[in-house]
Amino acid sequence: MKTIRRLLYGEVLRAVAFVTLGFLSLLLFFDLVEEIQAVGRYTATGYTLAHALGYVALIIPTHLYELMPIAVLIGTIFVMARLAQSSEFTILRTSGLGPWRALKALLILGMGFVVLTFAIGDYLAPAADRAAQLLKARYTGRITLGQTGAWLKETQDYGQSAVNVGELASDGEMHDIRIFEFDNRGFLMSIMQAKSASVSDDEAWLLQQVSRVEFPAAGATTASIDRTQLASLRWPNQLSSEMVAAALLKPDRMRAVDLFQYIQHLQSNAQAAQRYEIEFWRKVFYPLSCLVMVVLALPFAYLHFRSGSITTYVFGGVLAGISFFLLNNVFGYIGNLQNWQPWLSAALPGMIYSVLSLSAFGWLVLRR
């Protein structure tokens, strides 16, 4: 059995690596063409071809994470169909490779792909993508969201604060800060405006060039408004740099831990977190789709044909992989619009394809 596993694993790993390299080369070519156009637009700011190549290299882990399930599917289908075409799989079956042993062997290999996909998506890709965005922002402008930037809400001892971050610079520094402080009854206490801010290690923001306007408390006898100008001001809060990045950057590019912490922050401040909860559960279930892909590919080994090309079967695998990605995205949007349970919105595509895979396995393998 060790020899059979070594044969299957070697063939599948080579095929998956080849498919991944092919898709990755195509995506990087399109990225490079787009960045070359950006070089022409931002030449005056110092954005050169070397920076474009660096940006393209930094987004490789993100593409790799997105490609892993479909590459696993196409590579495994190619190997299974080729072994069936050459009757090698028939020889393996007569040597003792039963359906359940074959399924178990592929599931073990699939678990390896699951671990690899999780490591890339939760550690390598978020760090590399953030570095790529900050690298590009250094020469093409700061990172911003819409016309007003990102809005965050923070619960304080005296009440609540609404924070507006206009831009995130390439070095992680925040610009165009506005902070609205409210008391426990919802009355506006003060407005602070700062040109820039940085997050310190003691759960506070260090604001620079601060303009503060304090309003009188509700029911106060005097109605004076105090205005102060400060060179710097320490503002205690629990808004980390990851939370600010979560509001400005795409949530699907974040680590699962950072997403979970941001969801906890939103829920503690009575804010809607449905979108981020769906993305969190997608981060959890997405690597497991590699298991679904290897199960979906196994029935191709039991197709009985001796002549002809396996191109049709590989093309069918491509269509199946594309349909899985489309279904995954569609259910994410539908779940957000219809207010489904976040875990169900993220897990439903994998559940559907698992049922299809096991049904095909039972019909082609066990019954025939």
Salt bridges, closest charged atoms under 4 A:
GLU11 OE2 - ARG14 NH2 3.37
GLU11 OE1 - ARG82 NH2 2.66
ASP31 OD2 - HIS63 NE2 2.54
GLU35 OE2 - LYS136 NZ 2.92
GLU66 OE1 - HIS63 ND1 3.67
GLU88 OE2 - ARG82 NH1 3.78
ASP129 OD1 - ARG253 NH1 2.81
GLU154 OE1 - HIS265 ND1 3.83
GLU167 OE1 - ARG142 NH1 3.22
GLU173 OE1 - HIS175 NE2 3.47
GLU181 OE1 - ARG212 NH2 3.36
ASP202 OD2 - ARG234 NH2 3.04
GLU214 OE2 - ARG212 NE 3.21
ASP258 OD2 - ARG255 NE 3.30
GLU279 OE2 - ARG282 NH1 3.59
